């Protein structure tokens, strides 16, 4: 895989995130870990003196054309299609309009204004491919999720990602100067499933905000529960994310039901509570009340609490309030939720898929998506306070290895190498 060493300094760059704005709160619609990644990386780059301009599609007329996210970071809203009513799968039809809007926005800038383009998700990669070629700068691309990976591990009844996306992803992989993979697993998937050139793939794990997501002392859980209105006696399993088959929150509802059925009179069954923090997204929009309906049909509606997505500072309190955070995804390129939860000292029970084995160091990995396996894994943590405490200590230590500054160091090295390689190629050609 690509070798990480800084060769060129970066002063100004363009980031592209077509389908979701960095201003959108993660947890519903198309906003998720990608949004967190873009915001956190942009902040750290700006702190290092790199000017970052983020181009995203305008989805409302109420926002100005340009928003300063933080000093050194501008978010530019590009009009491409109607403000509302377009889902992610409709956006390929607007890529030409989006690209034209990006070009118009920077038409008056001098040649060489940007040092490189970093695109996020395949839709942005299509635009980045054209923009980088026009500006004669390198394209660095992060996939975040890949259709061929998701289609190999679909949830029962979920619809596969379309062939159009697979083709578009393959084109971006071929065009990018550097591909950022979150883990060695993702790097291998890029090579094996998309025929990526291994020399262009660099592994750069995402980070976690270690100032925001922290344990809150021995009484932190009690304080968080008092603040959030949670019963101090309950055993709380928390799900954070978009409600859709890919993320599999239904598995947690079914596992809670199974635990209640096994021994209805037990202390574990009496104290169980599932909190779902997020909103419907993707194919979950086909049945937006499906998860609540499932809980009702299984007779556990009184044990499941639904909450809308929360701001980042409030999210930390929810992590601290939980006994366990469940991440049962069928596919996950990394798993920022798992990392954030562990940074707050909360153990994680997660699916053994994708990047989660790297993200989870204080918790349990479940090898399949069988209800009994998940019920056993949750019970093994919830019913054993000493084990929870040990996992909590390991979780904090593990998360401490993944600060955003380290991610930024590695990204800057990849950027510098891409710029140096591109400039050398131009000198040779000239």
Secondary structure, 3 states (H helix, E strand, C coil): CCCCCCCCCCCEEEEECCCCCCCCCCCCCCCCHHHHHHHHHHHHHHHCCCEEEEEEECCCCCCCCEEEEECCEEEEEECCCCCCCCCHHHHHHHHHHHHHHHHHHCCCCCCCCCCEEEEECHHHHHHHHHHHHHHCCEEEEECCCCHHHHHCCCCCCCCCCCHHHHHHHHHHHHHCCEEEECCHHHHHHHHHHHCCCHHHEEECCCCECCCCCCCCCCCHHHHHHHHHCCCCCCEEEEEECCECHHHCHHHHHHHHHHHHHHCCCCHHHHHEEEEEECCECHHHHHHCCHHHHHHHHCCCHHHEEEECCCCHHHHHHHHHHCCEEEECCCCCCCCHHHHHHHHCCCEEEEECCCCHHHHCCCEEEECCCCHHHHHHHHHHHHCCHHHHHHHHHHHHHHHCCCEHHHHHHHHHHHHHHHHHHHHHHHHHHC
